[in-house]
Amino acid sequence: MNTLSERMGFEKAPEILQLDAMTEGLSNQLFNFCCQLIANEFSQRLELEEKINNALKLKRETFKLCSRDNYSGRRGEFSEKEFSSCFEKLNFHQKYSVIEMIISQYFLEQYQTEKIPCLKKPTPVDELNQILQRENSGYRMTEDVFIPITSQEELKSILEAKHSEVGTVENHIKKAIELFRDREHPDYANTIKESVLALEALTRTITGKEKKTLGQLIKTFDLHPALEEVIKKLYGYAGDADGIRHAKKETDSEVNFNTAKFILVITSALINFISRKDQSIS
């Protein structure tokens, strides 16, 4: 569900996934994550500060984690105020760079103090990735490096489908996006359902056969047999996968973020491809 600020238009919600920007909500969540980790886990905070400055190619002590003259007189004591003042001035990719340095230093300290984390035990990376998924970031952390989980081409494909001239297609894709990026209760199963319904709506509009299914209509588009078979199987998966249209079976696996994103991307690409192929739509 969007926040009140987003629903009232005071703050723009991210279209799908944040790849080349960062909302205030995501930035605040990452700042809080960093503060908690630094305050609780780090002993060599000035060393971390120096590494961050080097990573950002800043002059020494430009980016500050610690107070120099605090009431306790302890040099190197973490200062949330100093950190906040510096963090909020960074652009989105610099913030990700700072977090990479913090996570990298965290694991280094764990090994140096012989507190090697158990592989089965949750690490700060697990918590961080939960934040990134909840806030619809286009990145995830693997070990101590951020990697993109989408591309500008994929996002453009989804947005092109979203702005289809066919109203029913547009409505289904919009619904799929809303379900996918809901912060509190993302509905990945129905993201898949709405994505495939958008493709079905397009084929019905082009053929004028409103009561036929996607599996039946795709035969009329003179596609390569292999591509036609892929679309039929995609329709079959959406109709049966994990209880999207039927009751769940014990053997079903849960529809997850990656599956929903894949189906949203591939159906958007197919919508755009078929729309261009049919002159009456393009």
Phi, psi and omega per residue, in radians:
M1 nan 2.388 3.095
N2 -1.206 2.699 3.073
T3 -1.261 2.873 3.100
L4 -1.015 -0.715 3.136
S5 -1.025 -0.686 3.135
E6 -1.276 -0.713 -3.129
R7 -1.143 -0.588 -3.122
M8 -1.522 -0.072 3.092
G9 1.487 0.129 3.124
F10 -1.330 -0.484 3.127
E11 -2.379 2.306 -3.109
K12 -1.432 2.226 3.085
A13 -1.323 2.606 3.084
P14 -1.101 2.469 -3.111
E15 -0.992 -0.937 -3.127
I16 -2.456 -1.328 3.103
L17 -2.201 2.467 -3.104
Q18 -1.474 1.893 -3.106
L19 -1.893 -0.727 -3.112
D20 -2.107 0.507 3.111
A21 -2.806 3.076 3.133
M22 -2.608 2.151 3.118
T23 -1.238 2.841 3.103
E24 -1.083 -0.649 3.135
G25 -1.088 -0.792 3.113
L26 -1.129 -0.753 3.133
S27 -1.040 -0.762 -3.141
N28 -1.128 -0.704 3.122
Q29 -1.121 -0.708 3.130
L30 -1.206 -0.659 3.089
F31 -1.075 -0.809 3.141
N32 -1.103 -0.698 3.098
F33 -1.032 -0.819 -3.126
C34 -1.097 -0.786 -3.128
C35 -1.015 -0.809 -3.114
Q36 -1.108 -0.742 -3.106
L37 -1.189 -0.789 -3.099
I38 -1.153 -0.790 -3.091
A39 -1.106 -0.610 -3.020
N40 -1.664 -0.458 -2.910
E41 -2.011 -0.244 -2.985
F42 -1.845 2.391 3.027
S43 -1.850 -0.603 -3.116
Q44 -1.745 1.229 -3.027
R45 -1.292 -0.601 3.106
L46 -1.166 -0.591 3.075
E47 -1.133 -0.727 3.081
L48 -1.081 -0.759 3.137
E49 -1.022 -0.757 -3.141
E50 -1.126 -0.700 3.136
K51 -1.142 -0.659 3.113
I52 -1.144 -0.768 3.095
N53 -1.024 -0.740 3.123
N54 -1.150 -0.712 -3.130
A55 -1.128 -0.665 3.133
L56 -1.516 -0.006 -3.121
K57 1.000 0.788 3.100
L58 -1.835 2.833 3.058
K59 -1.170 2.659 -3.134
R60 -0.945 2.315 3.090
E61 1.227 0.262 3.023
T62 -1.249 -0.814 3.060
F63 -1.635 2.114 -3.025
K64 -2.014 2.288 2.990
L65 -1.775 -0.400 -2.913
C66 -2.193 2.611 3.029
S67 -1.345 2.497 3.107
R68 -1.612 -0.623 -3.136
D69 -2.231 1.433 3.127
N70 -1.835 2.934 -3.016
Y71 -1.087 -0.463 -3.117
S72 -1.423 -0.289 -3.139
G73 1.306 0.209 -3.120
R74 -1.688 1.841 -3.138
R75 -1.155 2.336 3.129
G76 1.668 0.112 3.100
E77 -1.289 2.284 -3.093
F78 -1.060 2.345 3.128
S79 -2.142 1.918 3.114
E80 -1.071 -0.602 3.137
K81 -1.123 -0.810 3.126
E82 -1.093 -0.792 -3.112
F83 -1.080 -0.785 -3.131
S84 -1.064 -0.773 -3.117
S85 -1.039 -0.654 -3.133
C86 -1.416 -0.749 -3.042
F87 -1.095 -0.722 -3.068
E88 -1.217 -0.275 3.129
K89 -1.518 -0.205 -3.087
L90 -1.388 2.661 2.987
N91 -1.405 3.071 -2.961
F92 -1.090 -0.726 -3.068
H93 -1.302 -0.473 3.045
Q94 -1.194 -0.628 3.090
K95 -1.095 -0.741 3.087
Y96 -1.110 -0.652 3.116
S97 -1.108 -0.721 3.104
V98 -1.061 -0.755 -3.120
I99 -1.159 -0.668 3.066
E100 -1.008 -0.761 3.141
M101 -1.137 -0.695 -3.136
I102 -1.132 -0.798 3.134
I103 -1.146 -0.742 3.116
S104 -1.037 -0.776 3.137
Q105 -1.193 -0.600 3.100
Y106 -1.027 -0.865 -3.130
F107 -1.161 -0.616 3.099
L108 -1.080 -0.783 3.127
E109 -1.135 -0.633 3.123
Q110 -1.069 -0.734 -3.124
Y111 -1.294 -0.691 -3.121
Q112 -1.133 -0.570 -3.138
T113 -1.659 0.140 3.113
E114 1.083 0.480 3.039
K115 -1.790 1.013 -3.071
I116 -1.148 2.113 -3.100
P117 -1.158 2.413 3.058
C118 -1.154 2.430 -3.093
L119 -1.100 -0.495 -3.112
K120 -1.489 -0.242 -3.106
K121 -1.465 2.364 3.109
P122 -1.001 2.427 3.097
T123 -1.979 2.976 3.069
P124 -0.987 -0.468 3.115
V125 -1.111 -0.669 3.103
D126 -1.085 -0.792 3.115
E127 -1.117 -0.740 3.141
L128 -1.073 -0.788 -3.133
N129 -1.153 -0.525 3.041
Q130 -1.130 -0.718 3.090
I131 -1.096 -0.819 -3.097
L132 -1.077 -0.703 3.124
Q133 -1.215 -0.777 -3.124
R134 -1.082 -0.637 -3.089
E135 -1.651 0.181 3.048
N136 1.072 0.736 3.018
S137 -1.332 2.610 3.097
G138 -1.538 0.243 -3.103
Y139 -2.265 2.685 2.968
R140 -2.364 2.711 3.120
M141 -1.725 2.279 3.029
T142 -2.023 2.012 -2.990
E143 1.021 -1.825 3.137
D144 -2.206 0.481 -3.115
V145 -2.287 2.376 3.056
F146 -1.434 2.418 3.048
I147 -2.257 2.503 3.083
P148 -1.266 2.481 3.117
I149 -1.845 0.086 3.072
T150 -2.658 -3.096 3.118
S151 -2.398 2.886 3.092
Q152 -1.074 -0.591 -3.137
E153 -1.132 -0.734 3.113
E154 -1.134 -0.757 -3.141
L155 -1.114 -0.725 3.132
K156 -1.113 -0.647 3.127
S157 -1.112 -0.763 3.128
I158 -1.134 -0.765 -3.112
L159 -1.182 -0.587 3.080
E160 -1.120 -0.762 3.109
A161 -1.131 -0.637 -3.139
K162 -1.082 -0.543 -3.117
H163 -1.740 0.523 3.095
S164 -1.026 2.573 3.090
E165 -1.278 -0.248 3.096
V166 -1.547 2.008 -3.018
G167 -1.005 -0.717 -3.114
T168 -1.170 -0.620 3.089
V169 -1.119 -0.848 3.133
E170 -0.998 -0.768 -3.104
N171 -1.122 -0.743 -3.129
H172 -1.169 -0.734 -3.139
I173 -1.167 -0.719 3.086
K174 -1.026 -0.755 3.134
K175 -1.123 -0.730 3.130
A176 -1.057 -0.735 -3.139
I177 -1.142 -0.762 3.140
E178 -1.058 -0.770 3.139
L179 -1.161 -0.642 -3.096
F180 -1.205 -0.703 -3.019
R181 -1.787 0.233 3.058
D182 -1.086 2.080 -3.043
R183 -1.132 -0.759 -3.003
E184 -1.465 -0.738 -3.065
H185 -2.425 1.238 3.107
P186 -1.096 2.365 -3.095
D187 -1.967 1.566 -3.038
Y188 -1.283 -0.590 3.129
A189 -1.085 -0.822 -3.126
N190 -1.367 -0.301 2.945
T191 -1.066 -0.788 3.118
I192 -1.111 -0.789 -3.130
K193 -1.027 -0.857 -3.107
E194 -1.160 -0.604 3.120
S195 -1.092 -0.813 -3.113
V196 -1.267 -0.592 3.062
L197 -1.100 -0.566 3.093
A198 -1.127 -0.765 3.105
L199 -1.133 -0.706 3.108
E200 -1.109 -0.720 3.130
A201 -1.070 -0.662 3.114
L202 -1.117 -0.816 -3.120
T203 -1.145 -0.595 3.087
R204 -1.169 -0.705 3.141
T205 -1.145 -0.758 -3.108
I206 -1.158 -0.733 -3.080
T207 -1.511 -0.358 -3.078
G208 1.325 0.223 -3.119
K209 -1.863 1.539 -2.996
E210 -1.255 -0.337 -3.075
K211 -1.726 -0.061 3.134
K212 -1.491 2.736 3.132
T213 -1.649 2.892 3.102
L214 -1.021 -0.734 3.135
G215 -1.036 -0.575 3.132
Q216 -1.440 -0.666 -3.013
L217 -1.358 -0.481 -3.038
I218 -1.106 -0.371 3.132
K219 -1.138 -0.377 -3.039
T220 -1.504 -0.002 -2.997
F221 -1.749 0.143 3.064
D222 0.919 0.811 3.100
L223 -1.586 2.849 3.038
H224 -1.043 2.397 -3.108
P225 -0.904 -0.641 -3.126
A226 -1.165 -0.737 3.120
L227 -1.186 -0.687 3.092
E228 -1.048 -0.699 -3.137
E229 -1.185 -0.661 3.098
V230 -1.052 -0.782 -3.111
I231 -1.159 -0.683 3.092
K232 -1.073 -0.732 -3.135
K233 -1.225 -0.608 3.071
L234 -1.088 -0.757 3.111
Y235 -1.119 -0.715 3.123
G236 -1.125 -0.682 3.113
Y237 -1.127 -0.788 -3.132
A238 -1.115 -0.521 -3.119
G239 -1.400 -0.316 -3.023
D240 -2.212 -0.326 -2.997
A241 -1.181 2.145 2.950
D242 0.920 0.614 3.045
G243 1.275 0.461 3.108
I244 -1.067 -0.761 3.069
R245 -2.033 -0.231 -3.107
H246 -2.141 2.911 3.120
A247 -1.111 2.506 3.134
K248 -1.147 2.493 3.050
K249 -1.863 2.779 -3.114
E250 -1.097 -0.452 -3.101
T251 -1.469 -0.135 -3.123
D252 -1.206 2.520 2.996
S253 -1.752 2.645 -3.054
E254 -1.270 2.354 3.059
V255 -1.209 2.247 -3.077
N256 -2.055 -3.115 -3.105
F257 -0.959 -0.860 -3.051
N258 -1.126 -0.697 3.119
T259 -1.147 -0.791 -3.135
A260 -1.095 -0.731 3.128
K261 -1.113 -0.750 -3.141
F262 -1.042 -0.818 -3.116
I263 -1.163 -0.705 3.105
L264 -1.069 -0.741 -3.139
V265 -1.184 -0.829 -3.045
I266 -1.214 -0.654 3.109
T267 -1.215 -0.628 3.079
S268 -1.095 -0.755 3.121
A269 -1.097 -0.701 3.119
L270 -1.174 -0.678 3.087
I271 -1.045 -0.805 -3.126
N272 -1.161 -0.694 3.137
F273 -1.111 -0.863 -3.108
I274 -1.192 -0.616 3.100
S275 -1.087 -0.713 3.124
R276 -1.254 -0.591 -3.129
K277 -1.160 -0.604 -3.119
D278 -1.684 1.987 -3.040
Q279 -1.105 -0.492 -3.105
S280 -1.217 -0.358 -3.140
I281 -1.691 -0.800 -3.089
S282 -1.295 nan nan
